[in-house]
Amino acid sequence: MNSKIWFVAGSSRGLGREFVEAALARGDQVAATTRKAGSLDDLVAEYVETASFRGRSGHRE
């Protein structure tokens, strides 16, 4: 199987989140963005051995 690299914007919920979960589950690499700090924490915990997550929020509330 060929591994792919995905860039997914808006990955905290909805279709973006589904793409991230599916790609990680099949072993692909994902660069995911979100404005909600902590919204990917469950995926970070689940894929800690195979994924690298970095976050920075420029969103002002």
C-alpha positions in Angstrom: 0.0 0.0 0.0 1.3 3.5 -0.9 1.2 6.0 1.9 -0.2 9.4 1.1 0.2 12.8 2.7 -3.0 14.8 3.4 -3.4 18.5 4.3 -6.8 18.9 6.0 -8.2 22.4 7.0 -11.0 22.5 9.5 -10.3 19.1 11.0 -12.0 19.6 14.4 -15.4 18.3 13.2 -17.5 17.3 10.3 -16.1 16.2 7.0 -12.6 17.4 7.8 -12.5 15.3 10.9 -13.7 12.3 9.0 -10.9 12.7 6.4 -8.3 12.9 9.2 -9.6 9.8 11.0 -9.8 7.8 7.8 -6.3 8.8 6.6 -4.7 8.0 9.9 -6.5 4.7 10.2 -5.1 3.6 6.8 -1.6 4.7 7.8 -1.3 7.9 5.8 0.4 11.1 7.1 -1.8 14.0 7.9 -1.2 17.7 8.4 -4.4 18.9 10.1 -5.5 22.4 11.1 -8.1 23.5 13.6 -9.0 26.7 15.4 -10.2 24.8 18.5 -7.3 24.0 20.8 -7.6 20.4 22.1 -10.1 19.2 19.5 -7.6 16.7 18.2 -6.4 15.5 21.6 -8.1 12.1 21.2 -6.3 11.5 17.8 -3.0 12.6 19.3 -3.4 10.0 22.0 -4.5 7.2 19.7 -1.8 7.8 17.0 1.0 9.0 19.3 3.4 6.3 17.9 2.7 7.1 14.2 1.7 10.7 14.0 3.1 14.1 14.9 0.8 17.0 15.8 1.7 20.6 16.1 -0.7 23.4 17.0 -0.8 27.1 16.8 -3.8 29.3 17.1 -4.0 32.7 15.5 -7.7 32.9 16.1 -8.9 35.6 18.5 -12.0 35.0 20.5 
